[in-house]
Amino acid sequence: MQVLYEVDATAHPMADALDARLEDRPLKYRSDVSFVRKLTYGVTRNWDVINSILTRYAPDWPLDQMGIVDRNILRIAIYEIGGMPNTSLQIAINEAVELAKRYGSTSTAKFINGVLSTLADHENDIIQQIVPNVGSADDDSLDDDEEWEDE
């Protein structure tokens, strides 16, 4: 979330923002690093498609009028729905609402839930439009409990 916020607010290169956040707050497990990379690369790779989905299916909420936190929570959820087939629609919505409670204003959780409930009716269309992130970040062979080791 913080990486996408930084990219959106400052136009810093995503890879630089991601590396800086991982340096600031190292993750203990290799699988967590893999997941964060997969998610951030997936969202940024599909940035324009995700924005188009939001514009098309949620026209009452123009992107330029949304808060940066709100926009990026929605981007994460849309990528999870369309680009991460092991994440169910309901889990993506619940995670987004939890992020909204943690990082957003008092009305953000309700707003996020409303937008994603509208988008839920278009789940199959979203799945067809999002390009899943492929490569090393997709390596599911890593054990969730395997600690990250710098080499």
C-alpha positions in Angstrom: 0.0 0.0 0.0 2.8 2.4 0.9 4.7 1.7 -2.3 1.6 2.4 -4.4 0.8 5.5 -2.5 4.4 6.8 -3.1 4.3 6.0 -6.8 0.9 7.7 -7.2 1.8 10.8 -5.1 5.3 11.4 -6.3 5.8 9.5 -9.6 8.8 7.8 -8.1 9.8 4.6 -10.0 7.9 1.7 -8.5 11.1 -0.5 -8.2 12.9 2.3 -6.2 9.9 2.8 -3.9 9.5 -0.9 -3.3 13.2 -1.4 -2.5 13.2 1.5 -0.1 10.1 0.2 1.7 11.6 -3.3 2.0 14.8 -1.8 3.3 12.9 0.4 5.9 10.7 -2.5 7.0 12.4 -5.8 6.2 10.0 -8.8 5.9 11.0 -11.9 7.8 9.6 -14.5 5.3 10.6 -15.0 1.7 7.0 -15.7 0.8 6.0 -12.3 2.2 8.6 -10.5 0.0 7.4 -12.6 -3.0 3.8 -11.6 -2.3 4.6 -7.9 -1.9 6.6 -7.9 -5.2 3.9 -9.8 -7.1 1.2 -7.5 -5.9 3.1 -4.2 -6.5 4.4 -5.2 -9.9 1.0 -6.6 -10.8 -0.8 -3.4 -9.9 1.7 -1.1 -11.6 1.8 -3.3 -14.7 -2.0 -3.0 -14.9 -2.2 0.6 -13.7 -4.1 1.9 -16.8 -6.3 -1.1 -17.1 -7.3 -0.9 -13.4 -8.0 2.9 -13.8 -10.1 2.1 -16.8 -12.1 -0.5 -14.8 -12.7 2.0 -12.1 -13.7 4.7 -14.5 -16.1 2.4 -16.4 -17.8 0.6 -13.6 -17.7 3.3 -10.9 -18.4 6.5 -12.9 -19.8 8.3 -9.8 -16.4 8.3 -8.3 -13.9 10.0 -10.6 -10.3 9.0 -9.9 -9.0 12.5 -9.6 -11.6 13.2 -6.9 -10.7 10.1 -4.8 -8.1 10.3 -2.1 -4.8 8.7 -2.9 -5.3 6.1 -0.2 -8.7 5.2 -1.5 -7.5 4.9 -5.1 -4.7 2.6 -4.2 -6.7 0.4 -2.0 -9.1 -0.1 -4.9 -6.2 -0.8 -7.3 -4.9 -3.5 -5.0 -8.3 -5.1 -4.6 -9.0 -5.0 -8.4 -5.6 -6.6 -9.1 -6.3 -9.3 -6.5 -9.7 -10.0 -8.1 -8.4 -10.1 -11.6 -4.7 -11.1 -11.4 -4.5 -13.4 -8.4 -6.8 -16.4 -9.1 -6.2 -17.9 -5.6 -7.7 -14.8 -4.0 -11.5 -15.0 -3.8 -13.7 -11.9 -4.5 -14.8 -11.8 -0.9 -11.3 -12.0 0.5 -10.2 -9.2 -1.7 -13.1 -7.0 -0.6 -12.5 -7.9 3.1 -8.8 -7.1 2.9 -9.5 -3.8 1.1 -12.0 -2.8 3.8 -9.4 -3.7 6.5 -6.7 -1.5 4.7 -9.3 1.3 4.5 -9.9 1.1 8.3 -6.2 1.2 8.9 -5.0 3.8 6.5 -8.1 5.8 5.4 -10.3 8.4 6.8 -13.5 7.6 8.8 -15.6 7.1 5.7 -13.0 5.3 3.6 -14.0 1.7 4.6 -17.7 2.4 3.6 -16.6 4.0 0.4 -14.3 1.1 -0.5 -16.9 -1.5 0.3 -19.5 0.3 -1.9 -17.2 0.6 -4.9 -16.0 -3.0 -4.7 -19.6 -4.2 -4.2 -20.5 -2.4 -7.5 -17.4 -4.0 -9.2 -18.2 -7.4 -7.9 -21.0 -7.7 -10.5 -18.3 -7.4 -13.2 -15.8 -9.9 -11.7 -15.5 -12.0 -14.9 -14.8 -8.9 -17.0 -12.1 -7.8 -14.5 -10.5 -11.2 -14.7 -10.3 -11.0 -18.5 -8.7 -7.6 -18.5 -6.0 -7.9 -15.8 -2.7 -9.4 -16.9 -1.3 -11.5 -14.0 2.2 -10.8 -13.0 4.5 -13.6 -14.0 8.1 -14.4 -13.1 10.0 -15.0 -10.0 7.5 -13.2 -7.8 5.0 -16.0 -8.7 7.2 -18.7 -7.2 4.7 -20.6 -5.0 7.4 -23.1 -4.1 8.6 -21.0 -1.2 7.6 -22.2 2.2 5.6 -19.6 4.1 7.8 -20.2 7.1 11.1 -20.0 5.2 13.0 -17.0 6.6 14.4 -14.5 4.2 18.2 -14.7 4.0 20.2 -11.9 2.4 22.9 -13.4 0.2 
